[in-house]
Amino acid sequence: MNIIKKFSLGILISLFLTISANADKIKIGTEGAYPPWNSKDASGKLIGFEVELAWTLCRYIGEQCEIVEQDWDGMIPALIMRKFDAIMAGMSITAERQKAISFSQGYADEVASLAVMKGSSLEGMDTPAGINLTKPNTAAKKALKTLTTALAGKTVCVQTATIHQNFLDSGDVGKVNVRTYKTQDEVNLDLASGRCDAALAAAVAFSDYAEKSGKPVVLVGPTFSGGAFGNGVGVGIRKDDTELLNAFNKAIDKARKNGDISRIATKWFGFDASM
């Protein structure tokens, strides 16, 4: 009987220590399906720009971290339900999302672009690059008008619950047949197979897919930022976690000052996407 009691006590102590250790960790949710921002290698290990950056930020914060995988369309609900403490998943800072959660300062830019397969009739659209929709100027209005004409009646594929879907649904480029997918990988596959006339996502997501798959994916039209596309990518945090928000902001400052964000971005994107 004493042996059983000692054994049971040992289990309880071990369980308590495990729970305590996990409680001290900062859990960070990421999708693991949006390369090169975040993805998985052949063994299933989470990798990518944000995964590497997360470890760096946690080092500056001085806390242990755990990175967990979460489907994109359940990312914010999972954060609110405390499945994890922060989001690092290529999530752009938008006014709509800020109604539900807080964001750190931005750590990287995510310009959006349309992509088509080589030979598409949409190649060579006469639109300027670098359109910011925060305060649309003459160039922005002209680009939107060009896209409205070009995309009329076309099917554009996009990942669901993203800034890219919101833009297409906004009516800024007229009536477009929008086809949504759970992951960016599915968008890429259907674009390559011809089920989409075009697709809309982060420009670097298409470049990464083209490089790794060898598919003749071509970026067309302008690159967009601002407005419906948000103000950079930041760490999503629950509104009541102000201490954690401050900790991430300080860590991002240090990582930027020390050149870590630039270095990691160049490694994964091929260019410096830091803000």
RAJOVEN-V880597 format. One record per run of one state. SS is the DSSP state (H for helix, E for strand, - for the rest). FROM is the first residue (numbers start at 1). LEN is the number of residues. If there is no record, write none. Layout:
SS FROM LEN
SS FROM LEN
//
This chain:
- 1 1
H 2 23
- 25 1
E 26 5
- 31 3
E 34 1
- 35 3
E 38 3
- 41 5
E 46 2
- 48 1
H 49 13
- 62 3
E 65 5
- 70 2
H 72 9
- 81 5
E 86 2
- 88 4
E 92 1
- 93 4
H 97 3
- 100 2
E 102 2
- 104 4
E 108 1
- 109 3
E 112 6
- 118 13
E 131 2
- 133 5
H 138 14
- 152 3
E 155 5
- 160 3
H 163 7
- 170 7
E 177 5
- 182 2
H 184 10
- 194 4
E 198 5
H 203 11
- 214 3
E 217 9
- 226 1
H 227 3
- 230 3
E 233 1
- 234 2
E 236 2
- 238 4
H 242 16
- 258 2
H 260 10
- 270 4
E 274 1
- 275 1
//
